[in-house]
Amino acid sequence: MSLLERALQLTRDMLAAAGAQEWTRLIELEAERAPLVLREHGPDPDSRARLGEILAYDRQLQALVGSARDTAAGQWQREVDRARAIAAYRQP
């Protein structure tokens, strides 16, 4: 398996981890993938195709992570608002 094929497989695994909200696993996979992607790759059509696939999957990953971040931020804000309401209610 070539370095880019391995990176592509790791990227697919990252997408599956994000879909399952397995954030620790996603981080582990990204750490394994990063050195493979950051190497210099040849300009051949196969390498370019693999890099294109990785970039397409990365866009999907960004969307999933962004959505999860927004959900977490909304939950956090609701809890902050709830705590403020409770604190205001308790004041004499």
C-alpha positions, 0 to 999 in steps of 0.5 A: 500500500502506498503512502497516499493509499494509507493516508486515504484509508486513514481519512475514510476512517476519520470520516467514520469516526467523526460520523460516530462522534468518536472525537478522540479516535478522530484525533488519533487518526489525524495524527497518524495521517498528517506525516503521510500527507505532508510528504512531497508526492509526485505529480503523477495522475494517481497521486493527484487523484488520491490527494483530490479524494483526501481533500474532498473527504476533508471538506466533509470532515470539516462540515461534521466537526463544524456541526458538532462544534456548533451543537456543543456551543449551543448546549454550553450557552443553554447551560450558561443561560440556565445557571444565570436564571437560577442565580437570578431567581435565588437573589433576594 
